[in-house]
Amino acid sequence: MEFGISTFGETPGDQGTGSARNAHLRMQELLAEAKLADELGLDVFALGEHHRPDYMISAPEVALAGVATVTKNIRLSSAVTVLSSADPVRTYQNFATLDLLSGGRAEIMAGRGSFIESFPLFGYSLEDYDELFTEKLELLLAINNNETVNWSGKHRSGLRQQGIYPRPLQPKLPIWIAVGGTPASVVRAGTLNIPITIAMLGGMPQQFLPLVNLYRKSAEKAGHDVAALPLCLNAHMHLADSSEQAANEFWPTYQQLMNRIGRERGWQPMSRQQFEYLRSPDGPLLVGSPEEIASKLIVQYKMFNNTRFLAQTISGAVPHEKQLRSIELFAKEVAPAVKAAQ
């Protein structure tokens, strides 16, 4: 199994223009986190696209290009590229450029996005939410498979014998689909033989098993080799030397994040009791000691037979040195323990 770190680059919003000190500081921290993850032998570092004041990463491929200059081996992926509101041609060119810069380490994780800010920002209607993703994924895959593309669609001008450059160093860019809990998304991915990343950020892990089974059945029905199909799981993580320390360090940040999003979506405020339930042995939240988290990931591996796990970090009130310690424990203690149990 591969192990990696993902983040959306949470940061306190900077007030006004010309003084983005919080974003600048967070970017330097991300470079340090990526450098450490690479030095410790983790496999993937992923940054996710958002267009909000509380998230710094709006252009993952640009930030990952910076990461490429301070790392040597770790693969560089978007934790999500909101393909529905992006231009597939430009997305491909940007990640192909990242691939050339990094020596063949670029990946794309395409998704529809859990937030909607990018749609009005780039002139798209939410009424076309599903149709946009389907059409743009089709074009992105066509570009990845062919240097010269013939294509026509509804939401973008067509291409007629158009060459798309630059091409990546890899024969093809690895393209993953990020999914939440939508059955249609996993059926599409399985049918097209595309790896998926399942974000287990709320529901209990076993709730996602029918989704994984549907994904693999769809791939098998389409004639693909299910055994060779990658599957990634993604969940929030924070580690410390003891379970209580990890919980106390992470709780204020997690509460703030969930309540901020909850106010937008009509959720009830997060309580400490709920937090403790989510980080229980059967819960999705990976907050605790290395032994606790390794045990949970081993159980999940036996349940899902996943080929990759991405630990999603949240900054907020967690001091940066605590984030680095969490990554160190993940790489030095959790990952080896899980690999030994496979």
VOGU-3710 file (C-alpha; in Angstrom, 3 decimals, decimal comma):
1> mefgistfge> 0,000/0,000/0,000  1,113/3,559/-0,709  0,891/6,231/1,988  0,620/9,961/1,542  -0,400/13,334/2,913  -3,163/15,540/1,551  -4,252/19,027/2,551  -6,378/21,909/1,329  -4,007/24,508/2,764  -6,317/25,895/5,463
11> tpgdqgtgsa> -5,320/29,359/6,611  -6,881/32,327/8,399  -8,180/34,659/5,693  -5,984/37,669/4,908  -7,794/41,006/5,084  -7,500/43,058/1,923  -4,928/42,800/-0,835  -1,213/43,356/-0,784  -0,660/41,767/2,626  -1,310/38,021/2,309
21> rnahlrmqel> 0,896/37,192/5,276  -1,162/34,213/6,469  -1,183/32,629/3,025  2,535/33,269/2,607  3,312/31,641/5,936  1,079/28,648/5,209  2,765/28,129/1,838  6,177/27,992/3,507  4,787/25,470/5,995  3,408/23,313/3,176
31> laeakladel> 6,809/23,256/1,509  8,366/22,121/4,788  5,693/19,430/5,257  6,185/18,122/1,724  9,956/18,108/2,111  9,683/16,127/5,348  7,196/13,671/3,841  9,588/13,088/0,944  12,614/12,638/3,202  10,701/10,132/5,344
41> gldvfalgeh> 9,780/8,021/2,325  6,056/8,725/2,001  4,676/8,091/-1,467  2,278/10,960/-2,241  1,790/14,639/-1,417  -1,545/16,080/-2,545  -3,011/19,591/-2,542  -6,717/20,280/-3,098  -8,348/23,116/-5,054  -10,713/25,561/-3,357
51> hrpdymisap> -11,771/29,161/-3,966  -12,522/30,401/-0,449  -10,814/32,797/1,975  -10,153/29,979/4,455  -8,306/27,762/1,950  -5,136/28,903/0,242  -4,801/26,421/-2,634  -6,741/27,564/-5,704  -4,129/26,319/-8,203  -2,760/22,956/-6,964
61> evalagvatv> -0,499/22,448/-9,949  1,276/25,776/-9,314  1,797/25,030/-5,618  2,938/21,497/-6,472  5,504/22,943/-8,865  6,997/24,703/-5,861  6,889/21,424/-3,942  8,708/19,731/-6,820  11,717/21,990/-6,280  12,203/20,866/-2,659
71> tknirlssav> 11,445/17,142/-3,094  13,005/14,266/-5,000  10,822/11,159/-5,036  7,337/11,788/-3,671  4,474/11,793/-6,169  2,679/15,111/-6,584  -1,102/15,054/-6,918  -4,041/17,360/-6,653  -6,148/16,285/-3,674  -8,894/17,456/-5,984
81> tvlssadpvr> -8,949/19,403/-9,228  -12,465/20,784/-9,673  -12,726/19,631/-13,264  -16,350/20,735/-13,670  -15,306/24,400/-13,639  -11,869/23,991/-15,235  -10,727/23,785/-18,852  -9,497/20,210/-19,472  -6,963/21,380/-22,044  -5,359/23,842/-19,663
91> tyqnfatldl> -5,577/21,375/-16,781  -3,715/18,784/-18,831  -1,070/21,283/-19,960  -0,472/22,489/-16,398  -0,041/18,984/-14,999  2,094/17,907/-17,973  4,331/20,878/-17,204  4,450/19,806/-13,552  5,388/16,314/-14,713  8,300/17,659/-16,739
101> lsggraeima> 9,460/19,843/-13,875  9,261/17,038/-11,303  10,813/14,269/-13,400  7,586/12,314/-13,960  5,863/12,618/-10,568  2,593/14,403/-11,428  -0,928/13,026/-10,949  -4,417/14,480/-11,331  -7,265/13,754/-8,942  -10,382/15,051/-10,693
111> grgsfiesfp> -13,619/15,760/-8,859  -16,841/17,687/-9,019  -16,036/19,611/-5,842  -17,765/19,678/-2,471  -17,988/23,490/-2,524  -19,663/25,503/-5,268  -17,702/28,787/-5,359  -15,814/27,900/-8,529  -18,968/27,620/-10,652  -20,075/31,281/-10,601
121> lfgysledyd> -16,428/32,355/-10,417  -15,687/30,795/-13,809  -19,092/31,416/-15,374  -20,783/28,022/-15,027  -24,278/27,134/-13,866  -24,897/24,703/-11,023  -27,790/23,360/-13,088  -25,115/21,725/-15,262  -23,215/20,258/-12,274  -23,225/16,610/-13,402
131> elfteklell> -23,159/17,237/-17,125  -20,113/19,490/-16,868  -18,047/16,877/-15,049  -19,010/14,065/-17,399  -18,164/16,057/-20,504  -14,907/17,509/-19,201  -13,681/14,168/-17,904  -14,285/12,713/-21,354  -12,134/15,439/-22,915  -9,369/15,142/-20,310
141> lainnnetvn> -9,130/11,389/-20,899  -9,077/11,930/-24,663  -6,170/14,367/-24,338  -4,294/12,014/-22,025  -4,645/9,161/-24,517  -3,982/11,095/-27,728  -1,547/13,809/-28,721  -3,934/14,994/-31,443  -7,557/15,296/-30,413  -10,892/15,351/-32,229
151> wsgkhrsglr> -13,689/16,188/-29,808  -16,981/18,037/-29,579  -19,225/18,843/-26,647  -21,878/21,185/-25,301  -20,003/23,319/-22,770  -16,754/23,966/-24,628  -15,737/24,674/-28,191  -14,760/21,537/-30,097  -11,288/20,413/-31,145  -10,477/19,296/-34,665
161> qqgiyprplq> -7,118/17,579/-35,228  -5,703/19,755/-32,466  -2,354/18,869/-30,901  -2,148/19,366/-27,120  1,290/20,273/-25,718  3,460/19,800/-23,788  3,218/16,048/-23,294  4,324/14,652/-19,917  7,471/12,691/-19,179  5,302/9,742/-18,117
171> pklpiwiavg> 3,601/7,856/-20,963  0,303/9,112/-19,535  -0,637/11,224/-16,545  -2,210/9,096/-13,813  -5,789/10,342/-13,462  -7,877/9,497/-10,395  -11,482/10,409/-9,644  -12,314/11,779/-6,191  -15,713/10,612/-4,951  -17,833/11,164/-1,867
181> gtpasvvrag> -20,874/8,947/-1,668  -22,454/9,118/-5,115  -23,091/5,674/-6,687  -23,150/7,121/-10,214  -19,603/8,408/-9,742  -18,179/5,014/-8,820  -20,084/3,269/-11,629  -18,595/5,746/-14,106  -15,085/5,270/-12,732  -15,332/1,484/-12,691
191> tlnipitiam> -16,722/1,351/-16,213  -13,924/3,610/-17,484  -11,245/1,690/-15,519  -10,201/4,805/-13,582  -8,777/4,667/-10,027  -10,869/6,353/-7,344  -10,191/8,084/-4,053  -12,988/7,826/-1,500  -13,119/10,608/1,080  -14,256/9,075/4,369
201> lggmpqqflp> -14,627/12,383/6,181  -17,977/11,874/7,875  -19,631/8,472/7,741  -18,343/5,331/9,392  -15,889/3,375/7,192  -18,128/0,316/6,757  -20,784/2,559/5,194  -18,505/2,984/2,179  -18,072/-0,743/1,527  -21,166/-1,033/-0,749
211> lvnlyrksae> -19,753/1,866/-2,779  -16,422/0,067/-3,229  -18,187/-3,166/-4,161  -20,252/-1,290/-6,745  -17,094/0,249/-8,163  -15,404/-3,112/-8,583  -18,518/-4,793/-9,970  -18,846/-2,007/-12,544  -15,226/-2,487/-13,591  -15,664/-6,243/-13,829
221> kaghdvaalp> -18,851/-5,866/-15,880  -16,956/-3,618/-18,310  -14,276/-6,298/-18,751  -11,505/-4,723/-16,686  -9,061/-6,490/-14,371  -10,442/-5,627/-10,946  -7,344/-6,944/-9,178  -5,227/-4,331/-10,954  -7,553/-1,403/-10,227  -6,118/1,038/-7,648
231> lclnahmhla> -8,270/2,268/-4,761  -7,370/5,088/-2,386  -8,977/5,973/0,940  -8,727/9,443/2,454  -9,481/10,551/6,031  -8,580/13,323/8,471  -5,539/12,514/10,594  -3,553/13,904/13,496  -1,035/11,893/15,500  0,799/12,530/18,737
241> dsseqaanef> 2,774/10,403/21,162  -0,367/9,679/23,177  -4,040/9,425/22,294  -5,068/12,150/24,728  -2,410/14,527/23,441  -3,505/14,017/19,826  -7,154/14,612/20,696  -6,455/17,756/22,717  -4,219/19,199/20,007  -6,662/18,500/17,167
251> wptyqqlmnr> -10,071/19,109/18,756  -10,101/22,969/18,649  -9,141/23,002/14,967  -11,565/20,255/14,015  -14,418/21,882/15,928  -13,774/25,227/14,259  -13,627/23,675/10,785  -16,746/21,546/11,139  -18,782/24,328/12,722  -17,768/26,806/10,031
261> igrergwqpm> -18,843/24,418/7,273  -21,827/23,326/9,340  -23,220/26,857/9,521  -23,239/26,952/5,729  -24,909/23,557/5,377  -27,306/23,548/8,287  -25,484/21,062/10,518  -25,708/21,041/14,291  -22,606/22,349/16,108  -19,912/19,730/16,674
271> srqqfeylrs> -19,564/18,544/20,270  -16,550/16,967/21,973  -18,664/13,863/22,507  -19,246/13,561/18,745  -15,549/14,117/18,133  -14,631/11,306/20,517  -17,141/9,015/18,825  -15,681/9,767/15,380  -12,167/8,948/16,585  -13,274/5,726/18,293
281> pdgpllvgsp> -11,880/2,400/16,970  -14,716/2,059/14,441  -14,870/5,738/13,460  -13,445/7,548/10,410  -11,384/10,148/12,270  -7,718/9,139/12,606  -6,764/11,071/15,711  -4,728/9,285/18,335  -1,470/7,482/19,015  0,463/5,692/16,250
291> eeiasklivq> -0,640/2,311/17,642  -4,320/3,296/17,552  -4,170/4,663/14,024  -2,154/1,749/12,658  -4,748/-0,626/14,085  -7,594/1,295/12,417  -5,829/1,372/9,052  -5,135/-2,366/9,202  -8,830/-3,023/9,809  -9,731/-0,744/6,895
301> ykmfnntrfl> -7,236/-2,469/4,620  -8,768/-5,858/5,412  -12,203/-4,391/4,727  -11,436/-2,541/1,469  -8,165/-4,015/0,136  -7,133/-0,469/-0,796  -3,844/0,220/-2,546  -3,290/3,763/-1,200  -4,141/5,800/1,862  -3,981/9,604/2,064
311> aqtisgavph> -3,956/11,212/5,498  -5,657/14,591/5,281  -4,148/17,152/7,621  -5,817/20,308/8,913  -3,722/23,206/10,184  -5,827/25,810/11,993  -4,818/26,056/15,656  -2,418/23,094/15,488  1,139/24,495/15,747  3,292/23,697/12,760
321> ekqlrsielf> 5,802/21,720/14,792  2,931/19,476/15,900  1,948/18,962/12,259  5,489/17,943/11,423  5,548/15,555/14,375  2,275/14,009/13,192  3,716/13,443/9,718  6,862/11,954/11,250  4,861/9,486/13,360  2,726/8,580/10,344
331> akevapavka> 5,771/7,824/8,202  8,009/6,182/10,808  5,508/4,203/12,879  2,074/3,923/11,269  2,999/3,183/7,650  5,553/0,444/8,515  3,105/-1,226/10,928  0,336/-1,315/8,321  2,675/-2,620/5,631  3,900/-5,380/7,945
341> aq> 0,309/-6,523/8,516  -0,591/-6,773/4,814
//
